[in-house]
Amino acid sequence: MDCPLLRTGTSIEAPATTSARGVPLHTRRRFTGGALGAALLAAAGPLAAETMPECKRSGFTKAVSAQTVEEQALQQYHQMLEKAETDRALVPASHPQVQRLRYIADRIIPFTRDCNSRAAEWKWEINLIGSRQVNAFCMSGGKIAFFWGILAEMQLSDDEVAMVMGHEIAHALLEHAREQMGKNVVTSGAMRLGAALLGLGQIGDLGAQVGSHLMALKYSRDDEAQADALGLVLAARAGYDPRAGVTLWQKMSTGGGAPPAILSTHPTGPERIQEIEARLPRAMPVYEAAAKPTRHFAPPPRGSTSRS
């Protein structure tokens, strides 16, 4: 969307050891190019899930280092926060809606490490931006942002907030941004190979092609389905009702006025809702066995701003 331990059948909540608190045509030439192309294409093989089927990641991620993506995400995230602070749009940590987001995140985050071992090392951050955009995202490295509009205009319940957050965290755990960058590397590598074979030289710096616009990525249909599946389970393990995934996307589909900004990167529709409903038999037993949240929050009034 526009930018935690998975133990089945337990009702004991894993300890939140990580906090969400927070303030990327010669023969030799033909041989060399072919070897490069083969190495890049080999990166496309699938990577096994760490402990659960929903965590299976694309082999394209191997074409770009995780550290590179996470460093770029950190830079872009902090640039966004600096801009929000300059514009007096960064909602303070003391605000009830920030406390709400961080409470929900603190319940989900401990379940992330069984899905992606790097998540145990991420410095998780979650912030609320005082904008009427209906939007939220989680970048690589655990950098989460919600926009005021998604809470106020959609009137999200805690369960629905958890569905959004679980879905966005799932994108980061599944490394969908890294996957897209990897695909760009493979594609650009093939283009460079073709140019070399034709004697046309280099076609530009790869880094400039794969390192920008992480917050505006449009994920594929498969990426969205994978994030829905994993997000439901993450939220359910944290004690949030996965049936809220259905009501969430119903709200997104029928909201009045201009389409929510989140829909520019996250398609919706009856088919998506049906797919979520089909996943409920997997997620509901997880939810029923999970420890439930002890704090509950109301959404901000519709039409309000963070300064209201």
C-alpha positions, -999 to +999 in steps of 0.1 A: +000+000+000+008+038-008+044+033+016+061-111+145+070-156+158+047-180+140+038-209+162+007-227+151-019-237+177-005-218+207-025-194+228+006-180+244+017-148+229+054-146+221+072-118+240+076-085+221+114-084+223+115-059+194+097-026+197+079-006+170+090+026+186+105+050+162+113+087+159+171+013-009+313-094-307+343-113-297+342-149-284+355-138-250+329-111-248+301-135-257+314-160-230+316-134-203+282-119-211+267-154-212+281-162-178+267-130-164+233-137-179+233-173-166+242-161-131+215-135-131+188-159-144+199-185-118+188-160-092+152-164-103+149-198-086+124-198-057+135-196-021+120-219+005+098-205+032+116-204+066+089-219+087+056-215+070+043-217+034+031-181+033+067-170+037+081-184+004+101-157-014+112-152-050+147-162-060+149-129-078+158-114-044+192-130-047+201-106-075+203-076-051+216-076-016+191-072+013+214-046+029+213-025-002+175-024-003+173-018+035+198+011+034+179+028+006+146+023+024+160+038+056+173+068+036+140+074+019+119+068+050+139+093+071+137+119+042+099+115+044+099+120+081+121+151+079+098+166+053+067+157+075+084+173+105+093+204+086+057+207+074+044+200+110+027+169+097+045+143+118+021+133+145+038+132+180+044+099+198+020+111+226-010+112+203-036+084+210-036+073+173+002+069+173-001+049+205-027+028+189-006+020+158+024+012+180+004-011+203-009-031+173+026-032+158+042-044+190+017-073+190+025-083+154+063-077+152+074-106+174+059-130+149+079-117+119+113-134+126+101-169+119+091-157+084+123-138+076+153-141+099+165-106+090+134-092+107+150-099+141+177-074+133+155-047+118+151-014+137+113-012+135+098+022+132+061+032+129+050+068+124+018+086+116+017+113+090-009+140+093-022+138+058-057+130+045-043+105+021-058+071+025-025+053+026+000+031+045+032+012+038+060-008+053+094-005+036+123-030+037+139-030+072+106-025+090+100+012+083+062+017+086+041+047+079+003+053+082-014+084+069-042+100+090-067+096+062-067+058+063-077+059+099-102+087+098-118+085+064-121+047+064-130+046+101-109+015+106-114-007+136-084-022+154-089-054+136-089-036+102-058-016+112-041-049+120-051-063+086-035-032+068-004-034+090-001-072+086-004-069+048+022-041+046+046-059+069+041-090+048+054-071+017+086-063+036+090-098+050+085-113+015+110-088+002+088-077-027+107-045-032+140-064-034+123-089-058+113-061-081+148-046-079+162-080-087+140-084-117+152-050-129+189-061-124+182-093-145+164-074-172+190-046-173+218-072-173+202-088-203+200-054-220+236-047-212+246-081-226+227-073-258+243-039-262+277-054-257+271-081-283+261-054-307+291-032-298+268-005-284+286-002-250+270+004-216+234+016-213+238+034-180+243+028-143+222+000-128+221+016-094+202+046-108+176+022-123+168+001-093+174+023-063+146+049-063+109+052-057+107+024-031+077+041-015+058+042-048+062+006-059+033-011-076+033-047-066+022-075-089-011-094-086+008-123-072+027-101-047-006-087-034-021-122-030+010-134-011+009-103+012-028-109+018-022-145+028+007-138+051-008-106+065-040-125+076-019-150+095+004-124+111-026-104+123-044-135+135-015-146+155-014-112+172-051-117+182-068-097+155-098-111+137-089-120+101-125-116+089-117-079+091-097-084+059-130-087+041-146-056+057-114-036+051-114-042+013-151-037+011-146-002+026-118+004+001-140-006-028-170+014-018-155+045-003-170+078-016-152+106-033-118+102-050-103+067-050-080+062-020-043+067-027-036+032-015-055+018-045-029+033-069-006+006-057-030-020-042-057-032-066-090-043-050-123-057-062-147-086-056-122-112-067-097-101-041-123-102-014-133-137-025-097-148-022-094-134+013-126-152+023-112-184+009-082-180+032-102-176+064-104-214+071-066-213+074-065-180+095-095-184+118-081-213+140-049-193+144-069-163+156-091-185+179-060-199+196-042-166+199-040-143+230-062-113+224-053-077+228-060-061+262-062-025+248-088-013+223-089+020+204-115+040+184-107+056+151-105+094+149-136+112+138-143+112+101-132+144+085-108+152+114-072+162+111-042+153+133-044+188+147-081+185+156 
